[in-house]
Amino acid sequence: MSFLNDRILGVLMLLLAVAYGWQAQQIPVPFGGGGPVGPSTFPTLLAVVLGLTSLYLMLRPDPDNAWPLGRTLGEMLVAVLVLIAYTLALEPIGFPIATTLAVGILCWRMGARPLPAFLVGLGGAVIGYIAFNFGLELTLPAGLLEFH
Amino acid sequence: METLNALMAGFGVALTPMNLLLALIGCFLGTLIGALPGLGPANGVAILIPLAFTLGLPPESALIMLTAVYAGAMYGGRISSILLNIPGDEPAMMTCLDGYPMAQQGKAAEALAISAVASFIGSLIACIGLILLAPLLARFALTFGPAEYFALFVLAFATLGGITGKNPMKTLMAAALGLMMSTIGIDISTGSQRFTFGILELYEGIDFIIAIVGLFAVSELLFFIERRAGDGDSSVKMNRLKLRWREIVAIIPTSLRSGGVGFVAGVLPGAGASLGSFLSYTVEKRILGSKNRFGEGDPRGVAAPESGNNGAANGALVPMLTLGIPGSGTTAVLLAMLVSLNITPGPLMFQQHAEIVWGVIAALLVGNLLLLLLNIPLVGVFVKILSVPPKFLMPLVTLVAIVGIYSISHSTFDLYFMIAFGVLGYLLRKLEIPLVPVILGLLLGPEMEKNLRHALSLSDGDWSVLWSTPLSITIWAIAILGLILPYLLGPMLRRSMAAKRNRN
């Protein structure tokens, strides 16, 4: 039970508070001065609050939670990468194929056998595509499956 | 009388065939989401918001549907508590205490039916409280000036999450982070660019729907992977329901009392449903004295927290609708929804958008009745769905959220942003930084800043204007109390909740 998490968090947040507060001072004052309270007043106040709470955390940190390591961390990275790849692929290769692959891979990585995993992906993709394009009349990209 | 007329008009809105259908769909989806272990009402509503938007509904219909989802999720939470001993969220924890023992004694169907009736009674009481209290509070709030409003925002942050979050300093930090996010974009009063770094997509600020879905739904996927919740318990067995009238009548006094207790806990800013279910269980145990068998499968031990929990959930709508200050995580999500529909909650809403307010209140009553009717016959269906392994459900739920976001804007930039929020949400939750104040900060930031600047420019920059009237001093005092009290009470509350749970 070390107290490292909150200390690191505190340091990072203090850096953020300083950077944010400094940036706030750089906000150009509008033409005519803008009265006693300009666009930087509120952000400055927030920087102070964040700075104080991060100092508190450095001094009185809570006990740490364990972070996932090794395989679990790898699986979580895979999940994030799948979501990013899905976003990348959504428009060029289309909703049906991208969804089948993304849901399939996620289900499989979560411990389903490959065949059921990809069948669930396919089912979800088909139902989703029909529901959105015909039920709700919102066009999802068909991508590779588009017929011209 | 005036209220009654307004309520009647509200029923006119809620009872149109389309709105009724939407309420039914919302109730069903909400119950489903609430029933999934690990997904609470806040996540549930967050996941379904994009869907409600993509339907292109008029504001009152979208709101009615999401209110129904909200009510449904509060009902659904009890299903996994009773059958699997896994609370869907914190308030559902108390239902495990007697619900699971009842299920083990082969009385799962009775426990579910009793909890449905108790939930209904709790919601009904809170709805009546809402109808009586909300217009009064709204009228009172009309006398608030910018300084009072600023203090009120501080109060919301000071108390919110205080009891559920572990460390008040972290709540404050979360609020500061959320408020900081809200300052990104073009400043409305001067037109200055703030923290945009020249990125075009940031000019209009961060869309809180994207933030909410990322923080709640995507981070949930990551948590699921970490927990490896496994294959779900498909060995859930249901007995045939043989509920006698006598058993229902026996829980009515408990449900009535608990609904009242829950409502009061819900109205208090920040306390929320966890406190509601905990208080009503404890109070009821005390009242019944030696006649209770709480913890061993006493039906009244199921009724009390369920009624209290639903009473609190609806009570939290009072500050949300009248002051624009949500009392719980889920009402914060509903508030986000309102703001996205260009409706600013607060005292003026009762005048400017009376049909929406009363339509929603009426829809809440209708929704609860629908839930009661749905829940008793359909409970078997929900149980079946619970036995679908989460390894298939979680990816599908996440994809629904992503597609919903995409279909609002057709912008993949939003999706990357949402994934980033998901990772951030995971990190914050891991560090025990509560997410609700972040969302709330993002949501309330612009209004809070506007009131601060308004107050300060009226006083020509004199900060003492913020605490110059008796009313604002009172609000500040409550806010300070709200920040300190949870520090003392919070650990106590959590300890006794955990102790009660461990004993079983």
Interface residues (C-beta under 8 A of the other chain):
Chain A: N5 D6 L9 M13 Y20 Q23 A24 I27 P28 P30 G34 G35 P36 V37 G38 P39 T41 F42 P43 L46 V49 L50 T53 S54 Y56 L57 R60 D62 N65 W67 P68 T72 E75 M76 A79 V80 L83 I84 Y86 T87 L88 L90 E91 F95 T99 A102 V103 L106 C107 R109 M110 G111 A112 P116 A117 V120 G121 G124 G128 F132 L136 L138 L140
Chain B: T54 L55 G56 K166 N167 M169 K170 L172 M173 A175 A176 L177 L179 M180 T183 D187 S189 T190 G191 S192 Q193 R194 F195 V218 L221 L222 F224 I225 E226 R228 G230 D231 P389 K391 F392 M394 P395 L396 T398 L399 V400 I402 V403 Y406 S407 T412 L415 Y416 I419 G422 V423 Y426 K430 L431 E432 I433 M448 E449 L452 R453 L456 S457 D460 G461
